[in-house]
């Protein structure tokens, strides 16, 4: 399943390809023989860029360059972002009135959830969807719009 995101400011457009249900991306040619494509959980992320590829666990854990020999020359960038004390600590701090946003807040997770639910809808309809996120409407095919906000039965209005 492919998701195409337009350019934003100085950032170029992005194409996200999602594999699910046992499907996996093609094995990168540069990848060492015998090196597994997926992490301990049987899932992972493969980032394909202009200068190379990175393979990591689904949560972004333990990233490695492909081929792994490139890791010898790699130097960690300086830490510029605050580190999370953990999602439970962030949740407790928020309950106590902390002004610090959690790392996985709704601004971030809402967009991810919206994207993946649109993928489910595309699978259900078997059609390519064009989505207008600002108005929460399917631009085409309009026949899929009732799935986004189905009409409630009599007596069950929201």
Backbone as CSV, one residue per row, in Angstrom:
resi,resn,N_x,N_y,N_z,CA_x,CA_y,CA_z,C_x,C_y,C_z
1,UNK,0.856,-1.151,0.000,0.000,0.000,0.000,0.912,1.226,0.000
2,UNK,0.594,2.204,-0.824,1.420,3.401,-0.951,0.648,4.628,-0.484
3,UNK,1.338,5.477,0.269,0.799,6.762,0.703,1.731,7.833,0.146
4,UNK,1.200,8.791,-0.585,1.998,9.877,-1.153,1.677,11.169,-0.423
5,UNK,2.708,11.758,0.206,2.544,12.998,0.954,3.211,14.129,0.176
6,UNK,2.532,15.268,0.021,3.116,16.380,-0.747,4.268,17.042,0.012
7,UNK,5.028,17.852,-0.712,6.109,18.626,-0.099,5.515,19.556,0.957
8,UNK,6.305,19.798,2.004,5.899,20.727,3.064,7.053,21.686,3.300
9,UNK,6.840,22.951,2.964,7.906,23.936,3.141,9.146,23.521,2.363
10,UNK,10.259,23.390,3.065,11.533,23.007,2.441,11.670,21.494,2.281
11,UNK,10.736,20.738,2.839,10.842,19.277,2.781,10.218,18.745,1.494
12,UNK,10.890,17.771,0.861,10.364,17.230,-0.398,9.176,16.306,-0.155
13,UNK,8.464,15.922,-1.224,7.378,14.949,-1.059,7.928,13.614,-0.557
14,UNK,7.073,12.841,0.081,7.471,11.535,0.623,6.485,10.476,0.149
15,UNK,7.018,9.325,-0.212,6.186,8.164,-0.547,6.443,7.119,0.535
16,UNK,5.389,6.752,1.254,5.461,5.734,2.299,4.826,4.467,1.752
17,UNK,5.545,3.363,1.839,4.999,2.075,1.420,4.828,1.222,2.663
18,UNK,3.622,0.735,2.881,3.274,-0.055,4.065,3.058,-1.497,3.641
19,UNK,3.756,-2.392,4.316,3.578,-3.825,4.072,2.938,-4.421,5.309
20,UNK,1.976,-5.309,5.116,1.257,-5.895,6.240,0.813,-7.295,5.862
21,UNK,0.368,-8.053,6.844,-0.179,-9.376,6.567,0.842,-10.357,6.029
22,UNK,2.094,-10.258,6.499,3.134,-11.177,6.046,3.890,-10.694,4.823
23,UNK,3.428,-9.619,4.187,4.146,-9.065,3.037,5.356,-8.277,3.528
24,UNK,6.447,-8.329,2.792,7.649,-7.586,3.158,8.213,-6.895,1.918
25,UNK,8.997,-5.837,2.133,9.604,-5.168,0.981,10.674,-6.060,0.356
26,UNK,11.040,-5.774,-0.891,12.131,-6.540,-1.496,13.414,-6.354,-0.692
27,UNK,14.199,-7.387,-0.603,15.465,-7.327,0.133,16.428,-6.384,-0.597
28,UNK,16.995,-5.390,0.112,17.943,-4.483,-0.542,19.157,-5.249,-1.079
29,UNK,19.570,-4.913,-2.286,20.715,-5.587,-2.906,21.976,-5.444,-2.067
30,UNK,22.131,-4.305,-1.377,23.342,-4.035,-0.594,23.396,-4.815,0.713
31,UNK,22.302,-5.445,1.096,22.211,-6.100,2.402,22.992,-7.413,2.425
32,UNK,23.711,-7.611,3.538,24.536,-8.793,3.695,23.697,-10.063,3.667
33,UNK,24.271,-11.109,3.118,23.632,-12.429,3.075,23.436,-12.920,4.504
34,UNK,22.278,-13.466,4.807,21.999,-14.021,6.133,21.500,-13.011,7.152
35,UNK,21.597,-11.731,6.862,21.108,-10.709,7.797,19.593,-10.639,7.686
36,UNK,18.880,-10.792,8.822,17.410,-10.779,8.750,16.877,-9.381,8.429
37,UNK,15.762,-9.372,7.713,15.110,-8.107,7.349,14.276,-7.552,8.497
38,UNK,13.785,-8.429,9.371,12.878,-7.954,10.420,13.519,-8.126,11.790
39,UNK,13.017,-7.358,12.741,13.545,-7.388,14.094,13.009,-8.560,14.897
40,UNK,13.257,-8.499,16.195,12.835,-9.577,17.095,11.328,-9.794,17.073
41,UNK,10.573,-8.724,16.864,9.113,-8.826,16.860,8.580,-9.286,15.506
42,UNK,9.465,-9.523,14.533,9.018,-9.926,13.209,8.545,-8.761,12.361
43,UNK,8.908,-7.549,12.762,8.506,-6.365,12.016,9.624,-5.345,12.073
44,UNK,9.572,-4.359,11.220,10.619,-3.351,11.220,10.336,-2.234,10.248
45,UNK,11.315,-1.340,10.126,11.222,-0.185,9.245,12.431,-0.170,8.323
46,UNK,12.208,0.146,7.073,13.286,0.301,6.105,13.150,1.695,5.502
47,UNK,14.131,2.550,5.769,14.148,3.901,5.217,15.046,3.896,3.992
48,UNK,14.526,4.363,2.866,15.290,4.418,1.625,15.506,5.883,1.285
49,UNK,16.766,6.299,1.288,17.092,7.690,1.000,17.952,7.830,-0.237
50,UNK,18.324,9.062,-0.531,19.159,9.336,-1.700,20.577,8.799,-1.538
51,UNK,21.061,8.711,-0.289,22.449,8.310,-0.055,22.583,6.936,0.586
52,UNK,21.484,6.240,0.802,21.585,4.921,1.409,20.291,4.473,2.054
53,UNK,20.406,3.392,2.830,19.240,2.785,3.475,19.539,2.537,4.950
54,UNK,18.477,2.592,5.761,18.573,2.321,7.195,17.503,1.299,7.540
55,UNK,17.880,0.295,8.309,16.954,-0.730,8.781,16.907,-0.651,10.301
56,UNK,15.703,-0.684,10.866,15.577,-0.635,12.324,14.322,-1.374,12.760
57,UNK,14.177,-1.539,14.080,12.982,-2.149,14.630,11.779,-1.246,14.409
58,UNK,10.584,-1.778,14.599,9.352,-1.041,14.307,9.255,0.268,15.075
59,UNK,9.749,0.299,16.289,9.676,1.524,17.086,10.864,2.445,16.818
60,UNK,11.680,2.122,15.797,12.858,2.924,15.494,14.082,2.501,16.278
61,UNK,13.950,1.417,17.019,15.027,0.939,17.884,16.153,0.309,17.062
62,UNK,17.377,0.513,17.498,18.571,-0.141,16.969,18.749,0.068,15.459
63,UNK,18.789,1.316,14.991,18.960,1.544,13.552,20.350,1.137,13.075
64,UNK,20.399,0.577,11.868,21.666,0.153,11.261,21.658,0.559,9.792
65,UNK,22.804,1.023,9.321,22.957,1.342,7.907,23.081,0.056,7.104
66,UNK,22.687,0.114,5.847,22.840,-1.021,4.938,23.798,-0.575,3.832
67,UNK,24.896,-1.315,3.604,25.340,-2.481,4.348,25.858,-2.070,5.723
68,UNK,25.847,-3.012,6.649,26.217,-2.718,8.035,27.669,-2.258,8.158
69,UNK,28.493,-2.572,7.166,29.889,-2.124,7.184,29.975,-0.597,7.238
70,UNK,28.958,0.100,6.738,28.939,1.570,6.781,28.848,2.092,8.212
71,UNK,28.429,1.249,9.150,28.291,1.679,10.549,29.651,2.016,11.160
72,UNK,30.734,1.424,10.635,32.079,1.677,11.190,32.463,3.150,11.045
73,UNK,32.077,3.774,9.945,32.429,5.173,9.696,31.387,6.144,10.256
74,UNK,30.260,5.627,10.702,29.160,6.480,11.163,29.480,7.096,12.518
75,UNK,29.163,8.368,12.661,29.300,9.047,13.949,27.936,9.569,14.369
76,UNK,27.586,9.334,15.622,26.301,9.803,16.147,26.246,11.325,16.065
77,UNK,25.117,11.883,15.620,24.990,13.346,15.643,24.810,13.815,17.089
78,UNK,25.082,15.082,17.352,24.865,15.571,18.717,23.383,15.501,19.075
79,UNK,23.111,15.240,20.340,21.722,15.176,20.803,21.190,16.601,20.931
80,UNK,20.164,16.908,20.134,19.581,18.251,20.157,18.137,18.246,20.646
81,UNK,17.513,17.073,20.680,16.127,16.966,21.123,16.073,16.414,22.540
82,UNK,15.102,16.860,23.336,14.981,16.310,24.686,14.658,14.819,24.633
83,UNK,15.178,14.066,25.559,14.948,12.621,25.627,13.729,12.335,26.500
84,UNK,12.980,11.314,26.106,11.780,10.935,26.845,12.159,10.125,28.080
85,UNK,11.524,10.416,29.207,11.747,9.585,30.391,10.934,8.288,30.330
86,UNK,10.168,8.098,29.247,9.298,6.923,29.098,7.846,7.367,29.028
87,UNK,7.025,6.578,28.308,5.640,7.009,28.106,4.835,7.042,29.402
88,UNK,5.115,6.140,30.343,4.369,6.161,31.609,4.687,7.433,32.400
89,UNK,5.981,7.803,32.442,6.388,9.013,33.162,5.778,10.254,32.502
90,UNK,5.791,10.285,31.161,5.194,11.418,30.451,3.708,11.532,30.767
91,UNK,3.018,10.399,30.830,1.585,10.393,31.122,1.340,10.920,32.537
92,UNK,2.119,10.436,33.496,1.962,10.903,34.880,2.261,12.397,34.995
93,UNK,3.331,12.835,34.331,3.668,14.262,34.366,2.537,15.105,33.780
94,UNK,1.924,14.641,32.682,0.803,15.367,32.070,-0.374,15.437,33.034
95,UNK,-0.640,14.343,33.751,-1.732,14.334,34.738,-1.476,15.350,35.846
96,UNK,-0.199,15.576,36.145,0.164,16.514,37.205,0.291,17.949,36.693
97,UNK,-0.038,18.167,35.407,-0.057,19.521,34.875,1.204,19.973,34.165
98,UNK,2.097,19.060,33.815,3.318,19.441,33.107,2.985,20.102,31.773
99,UNK,3.736,21.125,31.417,3.535,21.826,30.142,4.325,21.159,29.011
100,UNK,5.176,20.194,29.343,5.974,19.506,28.328,5.099,18.520,27.577
101,UNK,5.121,18.621,26.243,4.328,17.696,25.426,4.968,16.311,25.451
102,UNK,4.149,15.272,25.546,4.711,13.923,25.453,5.231,13.663,24.044
103,UNK,6.190,12.747,23.921,6.768,12.421,22.621,5.749,11.873,21.641
104,UNK,4.829,11.060,22.120,3.801,10.465,21.255,2.460,11.114,21.576
105,UNK,2.350,12.404,21.261,1.114,13.120,21.582,0.086,12.960,20.466
106,UNK,-1.117,13.475,20.691,-2.202,13.302,19.725,-1.953,14.058,18.422
107,UNK,-1.197,15.153,18.473,-0.870,15.868,17.234,-0.131,14.934,16.275
108,UNK,0.710,14.097,16.816,1.483,13.147,16.014,0.684,11.876,15.745
109,UNK,0.179,11.275,16.804,-0.471,9.967,16.654,-1.794,10.051,15.898
110,UNK,-2.480,11.184,15.970,-3.733,11.333,15.231,-3.520,11.252,13.728
111,UNK,-2.450,11.888,13.243,-2.146,11.873,11.810,-1.740,10.465,11.367
112,UNK,-0.954,9.781,12.190,-0.547,8.405,11.862,-1.777,7.502,11.803
113,UNK,-2.654,7.610,12.789,-3.871,6.794,12.823,-4.753,7.091,11.616
114,UNK,-4.924,8.365,11.286,-5.726,8.761,10.122,-5.169,8.127,8.846
115,UNK,-3.858,8.161,8.687,-3.217,7.594,7.497,-3.471,6.101,7.392
116,UNK,-3.255,5.376,8.482,-3.412,3.922,8.426,-4.874,3.510,8.278
117,UNK,-5.792,4.254,8.863,-7.211,3.945,8.664,-7.631,4.189,7.215
118,UNK,-7.040,5.188,6.579,-7.307,5.398,5.150,-6.791,4.217,4.335
119,UNK,-5.663,3.650,4.768,-5.159,2.450,4.104,-6.133,1.295,4.230
120,UNK,-6.711,1.133,5.420,-7.722,0.082,5.617,-8.923,0.320,4.706
121,UNK,-9.316,1.574,4.577,-10.450,1.924,3.721,-10.135,1.643,2.247
122,UNK,-8.907,1.928,1.832,-8.502,1.638,0.451,-8.526,0.132,0.199
123,UNK,-8.091,-0.652,1.189,-8.151,-2.111,1.037,-9.595,-2.578,0.942
124,UNK,-10.447,-1.994,1.760,-11.855,-2.406,1.778,-12.550,-2.106,0.454
125,UNK,-12.279,-0.925,-0.104,-12.936,-0.535,-1.354,-12.199,-1.055,-2.581
126,UNK,-10.919,-1.380,-2.417,-10.115,-1.834,-3.550,-9.788,-0.716,-4.522
127,UNK,-9.861,0.537,-4.055,-9.632,1.675,-4.942,-8.574,2.617,-4.374
128,UNK,-7.935,3.356,-5.262,-7.016,4.409,-4.860,-7.854,5.567,-4.336
129,UNK,-7.473,6.098,-3.162,-8.226,7.191,-2.551,-7.432,8.486,-2.619
130,UNK,-8.134,9.584,-2.828,-7.545,10.915,-2.704,-8.238,11.575,-1.524
131,UNK,-7.448,11.975,-0.525,-7.963,12.433,0.760,-7.692,13.915,0.961
132,UNK,-8.679,14.630,1.468,-8.531,16.025,1.875,-8.560,16.033,3.398
133,UNK,-7.376,16.047,4.000,-7.274,15.962,5.455,-7.892,17.139,6.178
134,UNK,-7.823,18.325,5.581,-8.364,19.518,6.242,-9.871,19.420,6.441
135,UNK,-10.578,18.862,5.452,-12.040,18.758,5.562,-12.495,17.350,5.953
136,UNK,-11.538,16.439,6.136,-11.833,15.040,6.491,-12.794,14.408,5.485
137,UNK,-12.489,14.609,4.205,-13.340,14.058,3.143,-12.494,13.357,2.092
138,UNK,-13.101,12.340,1.498,-12.478,11.663,0.371,-12.850,12.440,-0.882
139,UNK,-11.849,12.921,-1.602,-12.070,13.685,-2.829,-12.506,12.743,-3.944
140,UNK,-11.823,11.598,-4.034,-12.226,10.595,-5.024,-11.768,9.221,-4.548
141,UNK,-12.527,8.194,-4.790,-13.892,8.213,-5.308,-14.851,8.626,-4.192
142,UNK,-15.795,9.468,-4.493,-16.733,9.958,-3.476,-17.613,8.839,-2.934
143,UNK,-17.685,7.725,-3.653,-18.495,6.595,-3.171,-17.939,6.009,-1.874
144,UNK,-16.682,6.305,-1.538,-16.084,5.780,-0.304,-16.348,6.679,0.905
145,UNK,-16.842,7.897,0.691,-17.060,8.841,1.790,-17.978,8.305,2.893
146,UNK,-19.039,7.557,2.589,-19.886,7.057,3.677,-19.135,6.192,4.698
147,UNK,-18.028,5.585,4.314,-17.233,4.806,5.270,-16.529,5.708,6.279
148,UNK,-16.240,6.944,5.884,-15.534,7.871,6.765,-16.433,8.309,7.906
149,UNK,-17.653,8.643,7.586,-18.611,9.086,8.597,-19.964,8.488,8.248
150,UNK,-20.182,7.231,8.647,-21.455,6.589,8.291,-22.630,7.262,8.995
151,UNK,-23.773,7.199,8.355,-24.981,7.744,8.974,-25.424,6.810,10.093
152,UNK,-25.791,7.401,11.215,-26.250,6.601,12.353,-27.713,6.210,12.149
153,UNK,-28.060,5.057,12.668,-29.459,4.620,12.601,-30.322,5.507,13.484
154,UNK,-31.609,5.486,13.223,-32.580,6.257,14.002,-32.382,5.960,15.493
155,UNK,-32.268,7.013,16.289,-32.120,6.854,17.728,-30.679,6.706,18.195
156,UNK,-29.722,6.663,17.266,-28.317,6.478,17.631,-27.454,7.651,17.166
157,UNK,-28.039,8.810,16.988,-27.302,9.978,16.497,-26.261,10.422,17.518
158,UNK,-25.193,10.957,16.994,-24.124,11.476,17.864,-24.248,12.974,18.006
